[in-house]
Amino acid sequence: MTTTTRFTTERRPLLARVGRGLRTPGGAIFVLLAILLVGLFLYNPSLGDPGQFMRFLGRTAPILIVALGQYFVIVSGEIDLSMAAIIAAQVVLAGNLIGQDASRILPVVLLMALLALVVGLLNGVLTTLFRVPSFIATLGTALVVSGITFYATGGAPSGNPVDSFREIGRGGIDKVPVFGFVPYSTIVLAVLVVLALVLMRRPFGRMLLAVGDNARMTALAGASVWWLRTRAFILSAFASTIAAIVLVGYAGVSPVVGQGYQFIAITAVILGGVVLGGGRGWVLSAIAAAFALEVLFSLLDFIGVQSTWRPAVQGVIILVALGVPLLRFTRRRSQTLRSNRPNK
């Protein structure tokens, strides 16, 4: 007798779907973020004010933007270590070329966009066409860009650009209903997140996930693997450039601005449930994880933990975020092998 399994197109109840989503790494990060925010509000009640919280979100916007760019690269199956070097180079470029002449803002921004395009294209071509591992290719690019930046500045900070340019990072809209004050950096972040969500729902986003999951099958399906991954590197470079423009507002001009941002971004993307080998991951989870890290570091500051512990905390998070899924995979694989082993 043959049994027939009946499938239904009816959707599960909303609470069931939400509960199932929260049990995934990408969903659990929102629970962690909520817990960390409660702790932050308890230690610093002033952040409960909407205006103060929006200012806090505005200060974290650069790293969230960088994590957004890193997301595209990692979900495609690669990794980008050149983001901090691009940020430093763009910050120095803005400081040296714009100066106090507001008429130079547009030409310099176009030049910064061109630099981002060149570096992103170089990373993509080295990784995809020349088969250089992305870890090595982007590390080499980062060293070259950093070397040029330090040579141009002598390793010392230079002058700040005109205030109208810096207003993007430190200004905002006042007297907004409910929120009170909304930084421009927060608006920039919101626009980029919406664009990323739309992009990942387009054919490009679906193919990018497919490349990360199985590049060979995606190529056999007729997609251009090298161009998909190269565009991911270009998006990453543009995200670094936008983060640099925001950072100039309150961090000033220095060749070390944005130092370590690439590692925070990688940590955030992995913590957000994006598979390091690519093929799976949600944009909002990566952004939520980046914000959760910034909230965690701020909470540690309020508790009294020295900032020198930050790299150690990031390392532990990476080990846990990578180790737990690996242990689950190893256990599941061992169970499968035992079940398939013939009985003697």
C-alpha positions in Angstrom: 0.0 0.0 0.0 1.4 3.4 -1.0 1.0 6.3 1.4 0.5 9.8 -0.1 1.9 12.8 1.7 -0.3 15.8 1.4 1.3 19.2 1.0 -0.5 22.4 1.7 0.2 25.9 0.6 -1.3 27.4 3.8 1.2 29.5 5.7 2.0 28.8 9.3 0.6 31.1 12.0 2.6 34.3 12.4 3.8 33.5 15.9 5.0 30.1 14.8 6.9 31.6 11.9 8.5 34.3 14.2 9.4 31.6 16.8 11.0 29.5 14.1 12.9 32.5 12.8 14.2 33.5 16.2 15.7 30.0 16.6 18.0 30.5 13.6 21.3 32.4 14.0 20.0 35.3 11.9 16.9 35.6 14.1 18.6 35.0 17.4 20.8 38.1 16.9 17.7 40.3 17.3 17.0 38.8 20.7 20.6 39.4 21.7 20.4 43.0 20.5 17.2 43.6 22.5 18.9 42.2 25.7 22.0 44.3 25.1 19.9 47.4 24.6 18.1 46.8 27.9 21.4 46.5 29.7 22.7 49.7 28.0 19.6 51.6 29.0 19.9 50.4 32.6 23.5 51.7 32.8 22.9 54.9 30.8 19.2 55.9 31.2 19.8 59.1 29.1 20.0 56.9 26.0 16.3 56.1 26.6 15.6 59.6 25.2 14.8 59.3 21.5 17.1 62.1 20.5 20.1 60.8 22.4 19.5 57.3 21.1 19.4 58.6 17.5 22.7 60.3 18.1 24.1 57.1 19.4 22.8 55.3 16.3 24.4 58.0 14.2 27.8 57.4 15.7 27.5 53.7 15.0 26.4 54.3 11.4 29.9 54.0 9.8 30.5 50.5 11.1 27.0 49.4 10.2 27.6 50.7 6.6 30.9 48.8 6.5 29.2 45.6 7.7 26.6 46.1 4.9 29.4 46.2 2.3 31.2 43.2 3.9 27.9 41.3 3.7 27.8 41.3 -0.1 31.3 39.9 -0.3 30.9 37.2 2.3 27.5 36.0 1.1 29.2 35.6 -2.4 31.8 33.2 -0.8 34.7 35.7 -0.5 36.1 38.0 2.2 37.3 41.7 2.0 40.2 42.8 4.2 40.8 46.1 2.3 37.9 48.1 3.8 39.9 49.9 6.6 42.6 50.9 4.1 40.0 52.3 1.7 38.4 54.3 4.5 41.7 55.8 5.6 42.7 56.6 2.0 39.3 58.3 1.3 39.4 60.3 4.5 42.9 61.6 3.7 41.8 62.3 0.1 38.9 64.4 1.3 41.0 66.3 3.8 43.8 67.1 1.4 41.8 67.9 -1.7 38.7 69.6 -0.4 40.3 71.9 2.2 38.2 74.9 2.9 36.9 75.3 -0.6 33.3 74.1 -0.8 33.3 74.2 -4.6 35.7 71.2 -4.5 33.3 68.9 -2.7 31.5 67.4 -5.8 34.7 66.8 -7.9 36.5 65.2 -4.9 33.5 63.0 -4.1 33.5 61.8 -7.7 37.2 61.1 -7.4 36.6 59.1 -4.2 33.9 57.1 -6.1 36.4 56.4 -8.9 39.0 55.2 -6.4 36.4 52.9 -4.8 35.5 51.5 -8.3 39.2 50.9 -9.1 40.0 49.2 -5.8 36.8 47.1 -5.9 37.4 46.1 -9.5 41.0 45.2 -8.7 39.9 43.0 -5.7 37.4 41.3 -7.9 39.7 40.6 -10.9 42.5 39.3 -8.7 40.1 37.0 -6.8 38.0 35.7 -9.7 40.1 35.9 -12.9 43.6 35.4 -11.4 42.3 32.9 -8.8 44.1 34.6 -6.0 42.4 33.7 -2.7 40.4 36.7 -1.5 42.1 36.7 1.8 45.5 37.2 0.1 44.2 39.5 -2.7 42.4 42.0 -0.4 45.2 41.9 2.2 47.7 42.8 -0.6 45.4 45.6 -1.8 45.0 46.9 1.7 48.8 47.0 2.2 49.3 48.9 -1.0 46.6 51.4 -0.4 47.8 51.9 3.2 51.3 52.4 2.1 50.4 55.1 -0.4 48.2 56.8 2.2 51.0 56.9 4.9 53.5 58.1 2.3 51.2 60.9 1.2 50.5 62.0 4.8 53.8 61.1 6.5 51.8 59.2 9.0 50.5 62.4 10.6 47.0 63.8 10.6 46.2 66.6 8.0 43.7 69.4 7.9 40.0 68.9 8.0 37.8 69.6 5.0 35.2 72.5 4.9 32.4 72.3 7.6 29.7 71.9 4.9 31.3 68.5 4.0 31.8 67.4 7.6 28.1 68.2 8.3 27.2 64.9 6.7 28.8 63.1 9.6 28.0 65.3 12.5 24.9 67.2 11.5 21.3 66.3 11.4 17.6 67.4 11.3 16.4 68.9 14.5 12.9 69.0 16.0 11.7 65.8 14.2 8.4 64.5 15.7 9.0 61.5 18.1 12.7 61.3 17.4 13.7 64.9 18.2 17.1 64.9 16.4 17.9 62.7 13.4 21.5 62.6 12.3 22.2 62.7 8.6 24.4 59.6 9.0 21.3 57.7 10.2 19.4 58.8 7.2 22.2 57.6 4.9 22.3 54.3 6.7 18.5 53.8 6.4 18.7 54.6 2.6 21.5 52.1 2.1 19.8 49.3 4.1 16.6 49.8 2.0 18.7 49.7 -1.2 20.5 46.6 0.0 17.1 44.8 0.8 15.8 45.7 -2.7 19.0 44.6 -4.3 19.0 41.2 -2.6 15.5 40.6 -3.8 16.5 41.4 -7.4 18.1 38.8 -9.8 21.5 40.1 -8.8 20.9 39.3 -5.1 19.5 35.8 -5.8 22.4 35.0 -8.1 24.9 36.3 -5.6 23.5 33.9 -3.0 23.7 31.1 -5.6 27.3 31.9 -6.3 28.1 31.6 -2.7 26.3 28.4 -2.4 27.6 26.6 -5.5 29.7 28.7 -7.9 30.1 25.8 -10.4 26.4 25.1 -10.7 25.7 28.9 -11.0 28.3 29.1 -13.9 26.7 26.1 -15.6 23.4 27.9 -15.3 24.8 30.7 -17.5 25.7 33.3 -14.9 28.9 35.2 -14.9 30.5 34.2 -11.6 33.5 36.5 -11.9 31.3 39.6 -12.6 28.9 38.8 -9.8 31.7 38.5 -7.2 33.5 41.5 -8.6 30.4 43.6 -8.2 30.2 42.5 -4.6 33.7 43.8 -4.1 32.8 47.1 -5.8 29.8 47.4 -3.5 32.1 46.8 -0.5 34.5 49.5 -1.7 31.6 52.0 -2.2 30.3 51.2 1.3 33.8 51.9 2.7 33.8 55.2 0.9 30.4 56.3 2.2 31.5 55.3 5.7 34.7 57.4 5.2 32.5 60.4 4.3 30.5 60.0 7.5 33.6 59.4 9.6 35.2 62.7 8.5 32.3 64.5 10.3 33.3 63.6 13.8 36.6 61.7 13.6 38.5 64.2 11.5 41.3 63.4 9.0 43.9 60.8 10.0 45.5 57.9 8.2 44.4 55.6 11.0 40.7 56.5 10.8 38.6 53.3 10.4 41.4 51.1 11.7 40.1 47.6 12.5 36.7 48.2 10.9 37.1 45.3 8.5 37.4 42.9 11.4 34.4 44.3 13.2 32.4 44.0 10.0 33.5 40.4 9.5 32.6 39.6 13.1 29.2 41.2 12.7 28.4 39.4 9.5 29.3 36.0 10.9 27.5 36.7 14.1 24.5 37.7 12.1 24.2 34.1 10.8 25.8 34.7 7.3 27.7 31.5 6.4 31.4 32.3 5.9 31.6 30.2 2.8 28.7 32.1 1.3 25.2 31.1 0.0 23.1 32.0 3.0 22.4 35.1 5.1 20.1 38.0 5.6 21.0 41.7 5.3 19.1 42.8 8.3 20.7 40.2 10.5 24.2 41.4 9.5 23.2 45.0 10.3 21.6 44.0 13.6 24.8 42.1 14.6 27.0 45.1 13.8 24.8 47.3 16.0 24.7 44.6 18.7 28.5 44.7 18.8 28.6 48.5 19.1 26.0 48.3 21.9 28.1 45.5 23.6 31.3 47.6 23.4 29.5 50.7 24.8 28.0 48.6 27.6 31.5 47.2 28.5 32.7 50.8 28.6 30.0 51.8 31.0 30.7 48.7 33.2 34.3 49.7 33.4 36.0 47.2 31.1 39.0 48.6 29.4 38.8 49.2 25.6 42.0 47.1 25.2 39.8 44.0 25.7 37.8 44.8 22.5 40.0 42.6 20.2 39.8 39.7 22.6 36.0 40.0 22.8 35.8 40.0 19.0 37.9 36.9 18.8 35.8 35.0 21.3 32.6 36.1 19.3 34.1 34.8 16.0 35.2 31.5 17.6 31.7 31.0 19.1 29.9 32.1 15.9 32.0 29.7 13.8 32.6 27.0 16.3 29.0 26.2 17.3 27.8 25.6 13.7 30.9 23.6 13.0 30.3 21.4 16.0 26.7 20.9 14.9 27.8 20.0 11.4 30.4 17.5 12.7 27.9 15.9 15.1 25.3 15.6 12.4 27.8 14.2 9.9 28.9 11.6 12.5 25.4 10.5 13.1 24.7 10.2 9.4 27.8 8.0 8.9 26.9 5.8 11.8 23.3 5.3 10.5 24.6 4.5 7.0 27.2 2.0 8.3 26.2 -1.6 7.5 25.5 -3.9 10.4 27.8 -6.8 10.8 
